[in-house]
Amino acid sequence: MKKTFALFRPTFLAGALLAGSGKLAKELESLDPDSNVNVIVQFKHPPTGAHHQRIRSRGGLHKRSLDLIKRSLYSVPAGAMEELTADR
């Protein structure tokens, strides 16, 4: 299984992975929407249970907290990536 790591920027999940047009980077657009992708999410403030729940509600799984650098590692469905990047 190929693992893909990606970085989202604040406010909640915005977009280092967003192209100028507001779409996901081509590497993510070509993924099978039913596959899971490992992503590192960067937050403006240390993430709380509410942040983790917002990602879980879209099929994500919290795998590890990186509190020192205000990030967390999640596994999310590739098909939910665009929706997650729009969540601010």
N, C-alpha and C positions, 0 to 999 in steps of 0.2 A: 504494500500500500504506500503510495506516494504521499508525503506529508508536506503541506504548504504552510508557511508561516507568513503572516501579514501583520501590518501595523496600522491601527486606526488612530486618528488624532482627536483631541477634544473638539467640541464641547463634550458630548457623551461619546459618540462614535462618528467622527466625521471622516475625512478621507485622504490619507496619503495614497489610498488605493483608488481614489476617484480621478478619472481623467478630467481634462478641462471642461468637457461637455457635461459633467455630472454623472457619467457612467462609471462602472467598475473598470479597473484595468483589464486589458485584454486577456491576461493570464487567468484572471478569475472568471471572466465571461465564458471561457471555453470549458470550464469544469462541469462535470456531470452534476446537475442540480440535486440529485439524490445522494451524492457523496458528501462526506464530512470533511471540513477544512479546519486545521488548527490555526488560530489567529491569536495574536497578542493585542490586547486592547489597552490603549493609553487613556487615562482619565485625567481631568483637570484636578480633581481632589481624590484622595484615597477611596477606592470603590467600597460601597456598602452592600448589604444584603439586597437592597432594592435594585442596585445596578445588576447584580448577578441574576435576580429574578427577571428583569427585563430581557436578558439574553436567554434565560431558560424558557421563557414564554414563547420564544421563537425557535425552540428546538435545540438550543445550545446547552453545552455541558461545561460547567466551571471545572477546570482541571488543576489550576495552581494560581495562587496569589503572588504577586511580585510587588508587595506593599512599598518597599523602599523606593521604588521608581514609579509608583502609582499606575501599575499595569497589572493585568491578569491574563492568564492563558485560558482559552476556551476552545472547544471543538463545536463547530456550528455547521448546519447544513449549507452547502454551497448555494442552494436555491434561496436561502434567506439573507445572503450577503448584502444585496442591494437594499433590502428593507432595513437591515441593521445599520448600514451607513447613513440612512436617512433619519435615524433616531437620534435626535439631539436632545 
